[in-house]
């Protein structure tokens, strides 16, 4: 049995969530756990720095994948980590995460159309199921993709990917070649189960921004409230109600004004803010749901 350490590095650049990849976007930074590594996290940090030159700050363990291999090879345990960071001058290797999961961007009317297209692609797979299973597949599709009266849940990233994998609508699926094509766009493929790991990281981050101010790790030191909202929207893949969002930020006392104004943005100069030092030091705040709304 072998162990592999896999890292998901996430940043936001120009209102787009990005992930650091290798091999033309086909892989996440990773490497085997070795006897010389003092700990799992130490080994992961060493592999990331060796492969990308990127030094990591705060990281958290994400999930351990240990599925049995189909080809009877030695079982490989993948221990994954997530790190929030900022892009450096060298942007090579960074790719927008919606290139891998285009259906996860629900910030415009195009997102709703993608969901409906995926539903149409899933219908043959649903209809092909024996009668006892057909209703279950139909319900899973509706719940995962917010169809047939169900609301879209932005945290179900992994469930949506695995449903498409099971139906043979993403390139990693063994049924993909025999299927009638991808789900509109099956997204960029990744080697082994790295896209599954990325989906897990996306879901974790989307959940965490609801109850902890981790978003500050993706922001510059000073920012406007609009820039903060746009960053949250980029990660959530949803539109936020402007006034509700600002009211929530003020109620939780997450940010404080600086004496400076942003002069290089379109429109009137805007006040620059920064996260309160108490928030950054404690890495926690009283949580309430972010005011996410459906696109209009």
N, C-alpha and C positions, 0 to 999 in steps of 0.2 A: 504494500500500500504506500503510495507516494502522496506528498502534500505540495500544493502550489499556492503561492501568495499572489493575490490579484488586487490591483489598486484602481479605484475609480476617482479620478481627479476632475473636479467640476469647477468651472469659472463662468462668469457672464461677461460678454464683450459685445458692445453695441446692441444691447437689449436682446441678445441671443445666448441661451445657455450652451456652454461648450464642454466637451469632454476630451481629455488628452489620450490619444491613441497611438498605436504603432502599426507598422506594416500597411501603410496606406489606409488606415482606418479599420483594418480587420481585427485588431487585437487591442486589449488593454495592457498596460504595463504589468508584467508578472514574472515570476521566477520560482524555482523550487525552494522549499525550506531546507536549509543545510545545517549540518552539525555545528558549524562555526557561528551561526546566528544565535545571539543571546536570548532572543524572544521572537515570537511571530511578527510583532510590529517592527522590531529592528530589522529583520530580514526583508520585510516589505519595503521599508524606507530605503534600504540599501539597493534593492532592485530598481526602484523608481529613480533614484538619483543616478545609478549607473546607466540605465536605459534612456532616460530623458534629460538628465542634468537638472531636474527640478527638485529642490529641497522642500520637504513637507513641513507644515506647521501642525495644527491640530488634525488628528485623524480619529475615526471611530470604526470599530469592527462592524461589518455589515451583515454577513450571513456566511454560513458554511454549506457548500454544495458537495454532496457525496453520493450522487446517483450511481447505480451499478452500470458499468459499461455494457454496450450492446455486443461488442466483439470479444468479450471474455478477456480483455486485457486487465492488467492490474488496476484495481480501483484507485481513482485519483480524487483526492479530497481537495477542493478549492476553498480557501479561506479568503474572503473578500473584505476590503476596507474602502471607506469613502473619505475623501478629503476635499474640503472647500478651500479654494485658493484664488489667486488672481493671475491672469496671463502675464507672462513676461514679454520682453521684446521679441523673443523667438517664438513666433506663433505656429511654427511647423508642428504638425501632429494634432493640433487642436481642431476638432470638428463639431459642428452643431449637433446637439443630440436629437433634434427633430429629423435629421437626415436618416437616423436609425429607426425612429418611431414617428413617421409623419402624421399619423392619426392622433398623436398626443397633443398636437397644437390645435386647441379649440378656441383660439382668440379671434376668429373671424368666421364669417358664414361658410368659408371653404371647409372649415373643420367639420361642421355639421354634414356637409355633402360627402366628405370622406367617410364619415361614420355610416351614412346610408349606402355608399358604394360597398363598404366592407360587409354590411348586412346582406347585400345582394350576392356578394361572393361566397358568403357562408351558407346561403340557402341550400345549394346542392348537397353540401356536407350534412346539413341538418336533415334534409329530406331522405338522404341515403341511410339514415340510422333506422334500426328496427323500431317499431312503434313504441315500445316501453321507454326507449332512450330519446325519442324525438323531442318530446316536450321539455326534457331536461336540457338538451342542447339549445333549444330555442330560448329558454329562460336564461341560460348562461350568456348567450349572445346579447339578449336585451339588457341584462344587468351590467355586463361588461362595457358595452358600447352606448349605453343610454338610449336605447331604442324601444319602440312599442310602449311609450308612456313612462319608461324608467329614466331617472335623472342620471346625468353624466357624473361619475365619481373620478376625480383626477388622480386619486391614489391607487387605482386598480391597474397600474401600468403592467405589472407582471402577469396578472390574470388575463389581460387582453393579449399580450404577446403569446402566452402559453395556449390560449384558445386558437389563435391563428396558426401556431406551430402544430397543434393537434389536427387542425383541418388541412394542413399542407399548404398554407398560403404565405409562408415565409421561407426564404431560401435554406435556412438551417434544418428545416423539417425533412425527414427521410421520405415523406410523401410529396414533396414539392414538385419533383420532376413529373410525377404522374397526375398532378392536379391540373386544373385548367388555367393556371396562372396565379399571380400574386393578388393580394388584397388591394386592388387599385395600384398601390405601390407597396410592395412588401418591405420597403426600407432597405438600407444598406446592411448586408450580411456581415457577421463577425465569426471568427473561428471558434470552434468548440462551443462552449456555452457562455461566451463573454457578453453577448447581447442580453442574455438572461440576467447576468450579473448587473449590467448597466440598467436594465429595467428595474431591478431591485433597488438600486441606488436612487433612481429617479423617484420611485414611490416613497422611499424613506425621506428624502429631502422635501418632497411635497407635503408629507405629513408633518415634518418637524417645523416648517415655517408657520404652521398654525399655532404652535404653543411655545416655541422658543425663538428668540431673535437671532437665529443662526444666519439670517440673510446678511448681517453686517460683515460676515467673512467674505462675502462676494462683492462688497461695495468699496469704493475708494474711501480715503479718510474723510473727505468732505463731499457732500452731494446735495442736490435739491430734493424736495419731497416728490417731485415728479419722477426723478431718476430712481428713487427708492421704489415707488409704485411700479415703474416699468420693469425693474428687476424682479420684483415679486411676480408680476404678470408673466414674465418670460419663463420663470421656473414653473409656475402653476399651469401655464398654457391656457389661461383664462383671463377675461377682462374683469377688473375690479372697479367698484363704484368709488369715484374719486373722493367725494365728501365723507362717505363712510370709512374709507381707508384712512383718511387724515384724522378723523375723529378717533379711530382706534389707536393710531400712533400716539396721539396726544394723551388719551386716557391711560395708556400704559407707560407714558413718560420714557419712551425708548430713545428719543433724540433730543438734542438741544441746539439752539441757534448758535451760529458763529457770527462775528461782525462782518463777514465777507459776503459778497454777492457774486453770482455766476454771471459774467459779462459776455461769455463767448457762446451763449446758446441763442437760438432763434427767439424773437419776441422780447418782452421786457426783461430786465435783469431780475433774477430770482435769488432769494435768500439761500445761502448754503447752511446745511446742518451737519451734525456729526452724532454718532451714537454716544450716549452718556457713558462715561468711564465706569460707572457702577454696573451698567448693563454688560459691558464687555468683560469686566473683571469677574462678575458672578456667573456670566453665561446663562442667565435664566431670567424669566419675567413671568408675571401672572399671565396666563394664556386665555385667549378667547379666539373664536373662529375668525379668520380673515373674511372680509365681506366680499366673497367671490360671487359673481353673478354670471348669468348666461350672456353670450354675445348678443348684441342687438343690431 
